[in-house]
Amino acid sequence: MKKNQNFSLDKSAPNERIAKRIARAGVCSRREAEARITDGRVSVNGKIITSPALNVSLGDRIIIDGELLPAREPAKLWRYYKPRGLVVSASDEKNRETVFDRLPSNLPRLISVGRLDMDSEGLLLLTNDGDLARHLELPATGWSRKYRVRVQGQVDEASLALLAKGLTIDGARYGSVIATLDRQMPSNAWLTVAIREGKNREVRRIMEHLGHRVGRLIRISYGPFQLGELTEDSIEPVKSRVLADQLGITGGEPESANNAKPKLIAKAKPKNCRGSVGRSAVKRGQNADHRRPASRHKTGRLRR
C-alpha cells in the first residue's frame, strides 16, 4: 500500500474566515459558528461582530460566548464500526438515529470521512479536523475502499472481471472496480469489492446492474486503515505514529507508556435497534442467516 500524499494542517495560514477558525478549534460546526456570529455572540479584538464575512489572522483575539477561542486541536483520526440502521449525519430530517448519537460523550466534536448508507456497516473514519476529512475523501488520494459483499444469485466471474475497465450506469460513469468471488453458495455469494471513487451507493448500484441484490455490505478497509477486530459500535483512535507514517501529520501528543496502546471505547448498543446485526455474527464473520461460521484475518477480511 503506497502512502498517501502528506496532509498539511495549514497552521500558518495568515488569514481565514472567522467561522472556519471557530470550527477548526472544535467549538462547533462552521454553520453553527455563522449563526452565533449573526446573533452577536462573537467578538474579535474587543469588537462584537454580526457578519461572518470577516477574515481573521493568527494574532486576532476571538471571544465566543464570553470565552477565549481555544487553540486548534491537533488533527486526529478514529476508526469506528458503524452498525446497520444508523444514519451518517450530524442530524436527520426524519429524526432517525445517527452515528453521532451513539458516540461516547467524552470525545470531541467529530465529523465523518465520507459516508456509509444506512443499510451498510463496517469501517467509518471519524476526525476532529474538517480539512483532513476533505483530504481523505478526495479521489486524488488514490486510496481504495474495500468491502465484503453478500449478493443474491449465481455470480458470473467473467462479468466481475469486466468491472476493472469501468462502466456507465444510467449516465453515471464509474471507474475501475476490482471484484472477486470468494465463495459461491446455492442461493447467494460472498464477494470482495474494491473501489476508489466512493460515489453514492456505488457498490450496490453496480451489483444491481449485474442482476444481484446486495444482502449485506461491510466496509473492511479505507486505504491503509482496517476494520480489524473492531466490533459493532466500537471506536478506537488511530495512533499518532500511524498518522505520521501515512499522512505526514506531526505535532500531536507524544505516545508514552500510558497511551501507546489506545483503550478501546465501546458504547452499549440499544436493544432491538432496527436494521442492526448482532455483534457475535460480525465478530465470527457469519452470514446473516448465522448458519456458517468463519474466521477473520486481522486485516478485516472474512475467510471462508
Long-range contacts (C-beta under 8 A, 24 or more apart in sequence): 1-223, 1-224, 2-142, 3-224, 3-245, 3-246, 3-247, 4-136, 4-141, 4-142, 4-143, 4-223, 4-224, 4-246, 4-247, 5-141, 6-247, 6-248, 7-75, 7-131, 7-132, 7-135, 7-247, 7-248, 7-249, 9-72, 9-75, 9-129, 9-131, 9-249, 9-251, 10-131, 11-72, 12-58, 13-58, 14-57, 14-58, 15-55, 15-56, 15-57, 16-55, 16-56, 17-52, 17-53, 17-54, 17-55, 17-56, 18-42, 18-44, 18-49, 18-52, 18-54, 18-55, 18-56, 18-62, 19-52, 21-56, 21-62, 21-69, 22-62, 22-64, 22-69, 23-130, 24-72, 24-129, 24-130, 24-131, 25-69, 25-70, 25-71, 25-72, 25-73, 26-70, 26-72, 26-73, 26-108, 26-109, 26-128, 27-64, 27-69, 27-70, 27-109, 28-109, 29-90, 29-109, 30-130, 33-64, 36-64, 36-65, 41-65, 73-108, 73-128, 73-129, 74-249, 74-251, 74-252, 74-253, 75-127, 75-128, 75-129, 75-131, 75-132, 75-243, 75-249, 75-252, 76-127, 76-128, 76-129, 76-237, 76-238, 76-240, 76-243, 76-252, 77-113, 77-125, 77-126, 77-127, 77-132, 77-225, 77-237, 77-238, 77-243, 78-107, 78-110, 78-125, 78-126, 78-127, 78-235, 78-236, 78-237, 78-238, 79-123, 79-124, 79-125, 79-126, 79-225, 79-226, 79-227, 79-228, 79-230, 79-235, 79-236, 79-237, 79-238, 80-123, 80-124, 80-125, 80-126, 80-230, 80-234, 80-235, 80-236, 81-121, 81-122, 81-123, 81-124, 81-227, 81-230, 81-231, 81-232, 81-233, 81-234, 81-235, 81-282, 82-116, 82-120, 82-121, 82-122, 82-123, 82-124, 83-121, 83-232, 83-233, 83-269, 83-273, 83-275, 83-276, 83-277, 84-118, 84-119, 84-120, 84-121, 84-275, 84-276, 84-277, 85-118, 85-119, 85-273, 85-274, 85-275, 85-276, 86-118, 87-118, 88-112, 88-115, 88-116, 88-117, 88-124, 89-115, 97-273, 99-124, 102-233, 102-267, 102-269, 103-235, 103-267, 104-235, 104-265, 104-267, 107-235, 107-265, 113-137, 113-222, 114-198, 114-222, 116-219, 117-200, 117-201, 117-204, 118-275, 119-217, 119-275, 120-217, 120-218, 120-219, 121-216, 121-217, 121-218, 121-219, 121-232, 121-277, 121-282, 122-147, 122-148, 122-217, 122-218, 122-219, 122-220, 122-227, 123-219, 123-220, 123-221, 123-222, 123-225, 123-226, 123-227, 123-230, 123-300, 124-219, 125-222, 125-225, 126-235, 132-247, 132-249, 136-222, 136-223, 137-198, 139-196, 139-197, 139-198, 141-223, 142-196, 143-196, 143-222, 143-223, 143-224, 144-178, 144-194, 144-195, 144-196, 144-221, 144-223, 145-194, 145-195, 145-196, 145-198, 145-219, 145-221, 145-222, 145-223, 146-192, 146-193, 146-194, 146-219, 146-220, 146-221, 146-222, 146-301, 147-192, 147-193, 147-194, 147-195, 147-203, 147-217, 147-218, 147-219, 147-220, 148-182, 148-190, 148-191, 148-192, 148-216, 148-217, 148-218, 148-220, 148-301, 148-302, 149-190, 149-191, 149-192, 149-193, 149-203, 149-207, 149-214, 149-216, 149-217, 149-218, 150-188, 150-189, 150-190, 150-191, 150-214, 150-215, 150-216, 150-217, 150-287, 150-288, 151-188, 151-189, 151-191, 151-207, 151-212, 151-213, 151-214, 151-215, 152-187, 152-188, 152-212, 152-213, 152-215, 153-187, 153-188, 153-189, 153-211, 153-212, 153-213, 154-184, 154-189, 155-181, 155-184, 155-189, 155-191, 155-210, 155-212, 156-210, 157-181, 159-210, 160-191, 160-210, 163-206, 167-206, 167-209, 169-205, 169-206, 169-209, 172-199, 172-205, 174-199, 174-202, 174-205, 174-206, 177-206, 182-302, 182-304, 183-304, 188-215, 188-287, 190-287, 190-302, 190-304, 192-301, 215-288, 216-277, 216-287, 216-288, 218-282, 218-302, 220-299, 220-300, 220-301, 220-302, 221-299, 221-300, 226-298, 226-299, 226-300, 227-300, 228-298, 228-299, 228-300, 229-283, 229-296, 229-298, 230-264, 231-266, 231-279, 231-282, 231-283, 232-269, 232-276, 232-277, 232-279, 232-282, 233-266, 233-267, 233-268, 233-269, 233-279, 234-264, 234-265, 234-266, 235-264, 235-265, 235-266, 236-262, 236-264, 236-265, 237-262
